[in-house]
Amino acid sequence: MFDQRNCGRSLPHAGDPAVDLSTNTTQHLIADMERLREHLGVDRWLLYGGSWGSRLMLAYAEAHPARVSEMVICGVTMTRRSEIDWLYRGVGRFFPEPWQRFREGVPKAERDGDLLAAYARLMSDPDPAVRAKATHDWAAWEDAVIYRERITSASTSSTAARKQPSLRPLLERRGSSSETTPSPARHRPSSTYT
């Protein structure tokens, strides 16, 4: 297991406002994986991934089929427009309060438009406070939807936070290149899917 570019223990980390996220694309991540495989002297390797990692490993396997011995895919996504629209709009009807907070994380004029583009712009803002808030709002939405838990603020009691249902024990640690979801601290949101 390894941490993909700009996340987990990888440096530079996406949490640093000075980090240029324009080089955190699928093609860059595939090249990173291939350099790592070569560096480790591995001829062929098993790929394991879920959610965003499933898409990344499939893209890697398409680019380097002779280097893949097996694939274990869970939580498959191809990051098609319909899947992205569902995750960042459609599923909001099932989580109305977190959805409202997610929408309110962008300027009012952009709330009915391309939320991913709005968040990408906010997370590239030179002001660290703007970037931090956008990252927090994005992660809170993903936690509410994907992990069924909320990022709690200092004002939320730890007792209430413990009562939130959680799937996290069933999931591998987030931040591994083959197991992440496209979120701001892990992957650059974009209105184009590269």
C-alpha positions as CSV (number, residue, x, y, z in Angstrom):
1,M,0.0,0.0,0.0
2,F,1.2,3.5,-0.7
3,D,-0.2,7.0,-0.4
4,Q,-1.0,8.7,-3.7
5,R,0.4,12.0,-4.8
6,N,-0.4,14.8,-2.4
7,C,-2.3,12.7,0.2
8,G,-1.6,10.7,3.3
9,R,2.2,10.6,4.0
10,S,3.0,11.8,0.5
11,L,4.8,15.1,0.2
12,P,4.1,17.7,-0.7
13,H,0.7,17.3,0.8
14,A,-2.5,18.8,-0.7
15,G,-3.3,20.4,2.6
16,D,-0.4,22.9,2.0
17,P,-2.0,25.9,0.2
18,A,1.3,26.3,-1.8
19,V,0.8,22.9,-3.4
20,D,-0.1,23.0,-7.1
21,L,-2.9,20.5,-7.6
22,S,-2.8,20.9,-11.4
23,T,-0.3,18.0,-11.4
24,N,-2.6,15.7,-9.5
25,T,-4.3,14.1,-12.4
26,T,-5.1,10.5,-13.3
27,Q,-2.2,10.4,-15.8
28,H,0.2,11.7,-13.1
29,L,-1.0,9.1,-10.7
30,I,-0.6,6.3,-13.2
31,A,2.9,7.5,-13.9
32,D,3.6,7.6,-10.2
33,M,2.4,4.0,-9.8
34,E,4.6,2.8,-12.7
35,R,7.7,4.6,-11.3
36,L,7.0,2.9,-7.9
37,R,6.6,-0.5,-9.4
38,E,9.9,-0.1,-11.3
39,H,11.7,1.3,-8.2
40,L,10.6,-1.7,-6.2
41,G,11.7,-4.1,-8.9
42,V,8.3,-5.7,-9.1
43,D,7.6,-7.3,-12.5
44,R,3.8,-7.7,-12.0
45,W,1.6,-6.8,-9.1
46,L,-1.9,-7.3,-7.7
47,L,-4.0,-4.1,-7.7
48,Y,-6.7,-3.5,-5.1
49,G,-9.0,-0.6,-5.0
50,G,-12.4,0.8,-4.1
51,S,-14.3,3.9,-5.1
52,W,-11.8,6.3,-6.7
53,G,-9.1,3.6,-6.4
54,S,-11.2,1.2,-8.5
55,R,-11.1,3.8,-11.3
56,L,-7.4,4.5,-10.9
57,M,-6.4,0.9,-10.9
58,L,-8.5,0.2,-14.1
59,A,-6.8,3.2,-15.8
60,Y,-3.4,1.9,-14.7
61,A,-4.3,-1.6,-16.0
62,E,-5.3,-0.2,-19.3
63,A,-2.0,1.7,-19.6
64,H,0.2,-1.2,-18.3
65,P,-1.7,-4.5,-18.8
66,A,1.5,-6.6,-18.8
67,R,2.3,-5.3,-15.3
68,V,-0.9,-6.4,-13.6
69,S,-1.2,-10.0,-12.3
70,E,-4.6,-9.7,-10.6
71,M,-7.2,-7.1,-9.7
72,V,-9.5,-6.9,-6.7
73,I,-12.2,-4.3,-7.2
74,C,-14.7,-3.2,-4.7
75,G,-17.0,-0.2,-4.7
76,V,-16.6,0.2,-8.4
77,T,-16.8,3.6,-10.0
78,M,-15.8,4.8,-13.4
79,T,-16.2,8.4,-12.5
80,R,-18.6,8.9,-15.3
81,R,-20.6,12.1,-15.4
82,S,-23.7,10.3,-14.2
83,E,-21.9,8.9,-11.2
84,I,-20.4,12.2,-10.3
85,D,-23.7,13.9,-10.7
86,W,-25.3,11.3,-8.5
87,L,-22.7,11.7,-5.7
88,Y,-22.5,15.5,-5.7
89,R,-26.2,16.2,-6.4
90,G,-28.7,13.4,-6.7
91,V,-27.9,11.6,-3.4
92,G,-28.5,14.9,-1.6
93,R,-32.2,14.0,-1.3
94,F,-31.3,11.2,1.1
95,F,-29.0,13.5,3.2
96,P,-30.8,16.9,3.1
97,E,-29.0,18.6,6.0
98,P,-25.4,17.7,4.9
99,W,-26.4,18.5,1.3
100,Q,-27.6,21.9,2.3
101,R,-24.3,22.5,4.1
102,F,-22.3,21.3,1.1
103,R,-24.2,23.7,-1.2
104,E,-23.8,26.5,1.2
105,G,-20.0,26.0,1.0
106,V,-19.9,27.8,-2.3
107,P,-20.9,31.3,-3.2
108,K,-24.7,31.7,-3.5
109,A,-24.4,32.5,-7.2
110,E,-22.8,29.1,-7.9
111,R,-25.0,26.8,-5.8
112,D,-27.2,25.7,-8.7
113,G,-24.3,25.4,-11.1
114,D,-21.2,23.2,-11.3
115,L,-20.4,22.5,-7.6
116,L,-17.3,20.6,-8.4
117,A,-15.9,23.5,-10.4
118,A,-16.8,25.9,-7.6
119,Y,-15.0,23.7,-5.0
120,A,-12.0,23.3,-7.3
121,R,-11.8,27.1,-7.6
122,L,-12.1,27.5,-3.8
123,M,-9.5,24.9,-3.1
124,S,-7.1,26.7,-5.4
125,D,-7.7,30.0,-3.7
126,P,-4.5,31.7,-2.5
127,D,-6.2,32.4,0.9
128,P,-5.4,29.5,3.2
129,A,-8.7,30.1,5.2
130,V,-10.8,29.9,2.0
131,R,-9.0,26.7,1.0
132,A,-9.3,25.1,4.5
133,K,-13.1,25.9,4.7
134,A,-13.7,24.4,1.2
135,T,-11.7,21.3,2.1
136,H,-13.6,20.9,5.3
137,D,-17.0,21.4,3.6
138,W,-16.1,18.9,0.9
139,A,-14.8,16.3,3.4
140,A,-17.9,16.7,5.6
141,W,-20.2,16.0,2.5
142,E,-18.2,12.9,1.6
143,D,-18.2,11.7,5.2
144,A,-22.0,12.1,5.4
145,V,-22.6,10.3,2.2
146,I,-19.8,7.7,1.8
147,Y,-18.9,7.0,5.3
148,R,-22.2,7.9,7.0
149,E,-20.6,10.1,9.6
150,R,-20.0,13.7,10.0
151,I,-16.9,15.7,10.7
152,T,-17.8,17.2,14.1
153,S,-16.9,20.7,15.1
154,A,-15.6,21.7,18.5
155,S,-19.2,22.5,19.5
156,T,-20.5,19.1,18.8
157,S,-20.5,16.8,21.8
158,S,-18.3,13.7,21.5
159,T,-21.3,11.6,22.7
160,A,-23.4,12.8,19.7
161,A,-20.5,12.1,17.4
162,R,-20.2,8.5,18.8
163,K,-23.8,7.9,18.0
164,Q,-23.4,8.5,14.3
165,P,-23.4,5.2,12.4
166,S,-20.0,4.5,10.9
167,L,-18.7,2.2,8.2
168,R,-15.1,3.3,8.8
169,P,-14.0,0.1,10.6
170,L,-14.9,-1.8,7.4
171,L,-12.9,0.4,5.2
172,E,-9.2,0.5,4.6
173,R,-7.4,3.7,5.7
174,R,-8.2,6.5,3.4
175,G,-5.3,8.1,1.5
176,S,-3.9,5.1,-0.2
177,S,-3.7,5.6,-4.0
178,S,-5.7,2.5,-4.6
179,E,-8.4,3.2,-2.0
180,T,-9.3,6.8,-2.1
181,T,-12.2,8.8,-3.2
182,P,-11.9,12.0,-5.1
183,S,-11.9,14.5,-2.3
184,P,-10.0,17.8,-1.9
185,A,-7.3,16.6,0.4
186,R,-6.8,13.4,-1.6
187,H,-7.7,14.3,-5.2
188,R,-8.4,17.5,-7.1
189,P,-12.1,18.1,-7.8
190,S,-12.6,19.2,-11.3
191,S,-15.4,19.7,-13.7
192,T,-13.3,17.8,-16.3
193,Y,-12.4,14.2,-15.6
194,T,-8.9,13.5,-16.6
